[in-house]
Amino acid sequence: MERVVITGMGIVSPIGNNVDTFWQQLSSGQSGIRSIDAFDTQRYKSTIAGVVQDFDADALFGRKEARRMDRFTQFAIAAADQAIQDAGLDMNQVNRERVGVYVGSGIGGIQSLLDQHQTLLQRGPERVSPTLVPSMIANSAAAMISIRIGSWGPTLAPVTACSIGNTAIGEAMRMIRAGDADVIIAGGTESATNEVSLASFGNATAVSTRNDAPEAASRPFDQDRDGFVMSEGAGIVVLESLSHALSRQAPIYAEVIGYGASSDAYHMVATHPEGRGALLAMKTALANARITPEQVDVISAHATSTVIGDISETLAIRQLFGEHAYKLPVTANKSITGHMLGAAGGAEAIALVQTLRHGLIPPTINLEHPDPACDLDYVPHTARKANMQIGLSNSFGFGGHNAVIVLKRYEE
């Protein structure tokens, strides 16, 4: 069985469009949440989001090419380009038949659909773009990355809502472990902060309405939390068999040692109140990694800042880890980035890699009044130095999808 390692990383996010900036902002607890200025939010219940800044698609791809892609695909390609360059992956020096792409999106090109629907209503069917369908479908990002780099191996676009990044990384790990691929570019991407999505989430009372204090709005595990904050971006990693990485002297940042997936089989939008699915996914991931709960040094929680979600995840952690749960630091990246939806798992995988590499746990900010039902060590306010070998990252999504990955600091 092949060992699987991470050899490259790339990110587009509200707190930075490269790994170094993202990590600096995350570890220093600098929020990326701000008031939305892309459209008039006067009638909306929530008027805040984590919005990617200083992203120039025309400069990256050329105006003609950029116009053919929805923003979620632009983010994915930009992050994938970074990751591939970081990994030093030369497609002319590898077997293209054994290079794959596993990149998904929860909502896909919703903005392209909305724009072209307006074109249909205002200008008629003759003016609807022939590129609408290929630009809006959820597999567009994975397909475009594959086309761009010329990879002929398996290409997959998992759609498991907000657990997409971990699903992609975990399933890619399985493929490489089995010897069916040498390299897979994996992660998630999302760009859905628009009028329709914001209105829908607002009417569902799912998002924070702390509009007068955007940076304080995302507050996982805090008693005063009132919902998640929409965000966007892409998080992409290059996964590679250890033997292949060593053969080309690639940089190795971490090892992917475990993956677990489950379903709550409970509700379309609410997590199981007892954390049943989360518990099973974490338990499966540890078994897949062949480690005990006591060997885990840190947890990157899903922790979206919803009342039920944060409590159920805490319950699941307590059930699985027992007394060790109270010795285990748990961090919530979404307190800083907001909820990047389908991009969250990929971004948080990168954050966990950096956590293990640098021996520094990013803080959970805005945890001013801890919920009594959430009684673990959430690393409040400031980053914490620690000697860590193994970290676990949780991602859960609408429909009850749960995906958990286990990363280990690389050792020869």
N, C-alpha and C positions, 0 to 999 in steps of 0.2 A: 504493500500500500504506500503510495507516494505521500510524502509530507508536503503541505501546501503553505506557501509564504506570500507575504505582500511585498512587492518590489517597487511599486510606484503609487503615488497618491495625487489626486487633483480635486480642487473644490471651487465652487462658486457659491457665495453665501452672503447674507446681510452683514456679516462681520469680516468680510474679506474674500477676495477672489483668487487667492493662492494659499497654500498650506501654511506658510510662515505667518502671514497676516492673520489668518483665521485662528491659528493657535495662540498667537500673542493676545488677540482680543478675548478669546475664550478663557485662557488661563488668568487673565487679569480681570475677568468679570465685567467686561464692557458690553452692555446690551446693544443689540442691533435693531431694536423695535422703535418705530417712529410713526408719526402721523402720515397717513396716505395723502399724497398730493397728485396722483396720476389721474384722478377723477373726483367729481364733486361727491363728498360723503355726507352731506348735510342731513339726508334722510335715513342714514344707516345707523344701526344700533352700535356697531363697532366701527371705528374709523382709524384703526391702527394696524400695523403689520410689520413683518420683517421683510424689507424690500431690498433686493440686490442693487447696489450703487455702482456707478462708474463702469458699467458693462456696455461696451461698444461693439455690437455684433457686426456692423458694417466694416469696422476696422479689422476685425478678426477674420471675417469670411468673404468680405466684398459685398456691396449692396445687393447685387442681383441674387447671389447665393443666399444671403441672410433672409431676403424676402420670401424665399421658398420654405423657410423653416419656422415653426412656431418657437416661441421663446424657450419652452421647456427643452426642445431639441438643441437650441443654441447653447443653453447652459450645459447640457450633457456633453456636447462635442468639445466645448471649451475645457471642461473638467477632465475629459478623457485625453485630450491633447497634453494637458499638464502631466497627467499620470503616466502616459506613455513616454513622454520626454524624461520624466523623473526616473523611470525604470530603465532608461537607455535602451528601449526596445526598438530594434531595427527590423522592420518587416522583411527586408531583403536578406536578413541573416537567420531567419527562423522558418520553420515549416508552416506556411499559411493555413494548411489544412488542419492544423492542431492549435490554432488560435481562435478563440471564441469571444463573443460579447454577450453579457447578461446584464442588461440595463432596462429598468422599468419606470413607469410613471403611473401614479394613481388616477389622475384626471386627464392626462394627455393634453392635446392642443385645444383646450376649450376657448382660448382667446381667438384663435383662427376661426373656429366655428361661429363665435359671436360676431366677429367682424364680417364674415361672408354672409351671415344671415341678414345683417343690416344692408349689405350690398344687394342681396336678393330683393329685399323689401323696397329699397330706395331706387335701384337702378335696373332691376329685372334679372331674370335667369341668365340672360346672355352675358352678364358681367360677372357672374360668380366664377371665382378662380378655379381652373382645372387642377390646381395643386392643393385644393382644400383637403380632400380625403387623405392623401399621403402625408400632409403636414399635421393633421389633427389626430391620427390614430396613435394609440399608445406605444406601438412598437417602432414608431418613427425614429426615436433617439437611438435605439439599439441598431436598427438597420442603417442609419446614416453613419454611425461610427464604423460599422463593418465595411460599408462602401468606402468611406474615407481612408481607412487603413489597409483595405484589401485583405480582410481576414475571411477564410473560407470554412472555418470551423463552426461549431454550434452557436446560433444566435437566438437568444430568448429574451422576451420582455415580460417578466412576471408582473402581474397586477394583483397584489395583495394589500392594497390600500397603503397605510402608513408603515407597514412592515416590509415594503418592497426591497429596500437596500439590503437588509439582512437576509431576505429570501434569495436575492440574487447572489450575494456572497456565499451563502450556505450551499445553494444548489451548484454553484460553480466549483466550490471546494469538493463536493461529491464527485463531480465530473473529472476533476484533476486527480483526486485520490484514486479513482478507479482506473486511471491510465488512459482515459479517453480524450484528453486534451493536455497540452503543455502550458498554455497561457489563456486566461480569460479576463477580459476587462469587465468589471462588475460594479454595480451600484444603482443609484436611483436619481431621478430628476423631477422637478416640478416647477410650474409657473402658473398659478391659478388665482392670484390675488386680483380679482376683477369684480365688477359690479354684481354679477349673478352669484358667484361663489360667496362673496361677503354677505350679500342679502340672505342667502339660504342658510348659511351658518349662523347668522345673527338671529334669524327667525326661529332657528332650532335652539336658541339660547345656549349654543355650544362655545361661543367665543367671548373673550373678555370685553367688557364695556368700560374699562378703566381708561377712557379716552383722554382724560386730562393729564395722565402720567404714563405715557407709553412705555418708558423704560422699566416701570414698576409693575406692568400689567401681567407679565408671565411669571407666576409665582408658585411653582410646584411645591406641594406638601405644606403650603401656608394655609392657615385657617381662613384667610380672607380671599383665597383664590376664587375666580368667577368664570373660568373657562380658558381655553387655549388662545394663542395668538397666531393667526395665519402667517406663514412665511414661505420662502421660495429658495430655489438654488439647485445645486447638483453636487453629489459626492461620489467620486469614482476611484476605485483602486485597481491595480494590476495584480491579479493572483497568478501564481506560477508554481509548478512543481519545484521542490527544492533542488532536485537533480538538474533541471533545466536552468534554474537561476544560477546555480554554481557553475554550470558549464559555460555560461557567458559572463561570469563574474558580475552579476547584477547586484545592486544594493539590496539588502534584505532588512526590512523594518520590523517585521513581526511574523509570527506563525499563526495560522488559523487552525485551531486544534479541535473545535467542536461546533456542532450546529444542531439545533432542535426546533421543530415546528409543531404547531397544534392548532386546533380550532376550539373556540369557546362553545360553539353550538348553542348560543344563548340569545343573542339580540343583534340586530343589524348595526346599531351604533353604540350601544352601551357595553362595557366590559362586564364579564361575569363578576358579580359582587364579591365573591369569595376568591377571585383570582385563579379559578380552576385551570383555565387554558394557559395562563402565564406560568403557573407552577409546572404544568406538564412540559411546556416548551423548555423551561430552564432545566428541569430534571433530565430531559432527553439530551439537551446540549452537553450537560456534564457527563452523562453516560457515554455519549459519542466521543467526548474528549478523554474519557477514561481517567477522570479525576474525581476527587471527593469535594463536597461543598467547602470543607475547611481549606482547600488549596486555592480558592478564589480570593484575590486580594482587593478587588475593587469591582463595583457594578456601575455601569452607565445605564441609568434607568430610562424607561420610556417617558414617564413623568410629564404629561402634557399640560398639567395645571387644571385638570378637571376634578371635581369633587369625588366622583365615584372611581375614576381611573387611578388616581394617586393612592387612594386607600386600598383598592384591590391589588395593586402591584406591591404595596407594602405587606399586605397579608400573604401574598404568594412568596415573597422573599423570606418572611418569618417562618412560614411553613417548611420551606426547603432547607433553609440554613440553620434553623433552630437558634441555639445560643450564639453561634458564630455570626448570626445576622447583626447582633449588637456590637460586634467588633469590626464590622465590614463597612468601609466608607461607600456611600451611594451618592453619585452625583447626577445632576439633572441639567444637561446641556441646553434644553429648550427654555430654561429660565433666561438664557442669554440670546439664543438664536431665534426664539419662537419655534413654532412647529412647521418644519419644512416639508411636511406631508410625505409624499413618496421619496423625497430626497433625504429625509431625516436619518434613516439607517446608514446610508453611505457616509454622510457627514459625521455621524457619531462613531462610526467605525474608525474614521481617520482621527477623530478626537481621542479615541481609546488607544490607538497606536501611539500617538504622541504622549499620552499619559504614561504608558508603560516605558517608552523610550526615555522620557525626561524625568521620570520619578516625581511627577507633579499632577495632582488631581485638581481639575478645574472646579470652581465653586458652584454651588447652587445659590444664585442671588435672589434677593427679595424674600428670603425666608425669615420674616420678622416675627411672626406669631405662629409657631409650628402647630399644626393640627394635632390634637392629642391622639388621634387615630393613626397618625404617621409618626412613629416614635423611633426611627432609626437615625443613624449618623449620616446626614445629607450634605456634609461638608459646606456649611453655610458661610456665605459672605466672601470668604477669601480662599484662594488656592492652598493646597496642603502638600508638602513634600512627604513622600513615602517610598519605601523600597518595595516594588511590586514586580511580580513575575507573570501573573495571570489575571485577566479581566474578562468580565462578562457584559455583553451589551444586549439590552432588551428592545424590541420593536414590536408594537401591537397595532392592529389596524381595524377599521370598520369592517363589520362582517364577522368579527371574532378571529381574524388571522393573527397568529402569534409566531414570531421568528426570533430566535436567540442565537448569537454566535459567541464563541469563546476564543479569545486571542491570548497569545503567550509571547513574552519578550523573546526574541530569537536567540537561541543558543546552538552552537555547532554540535 
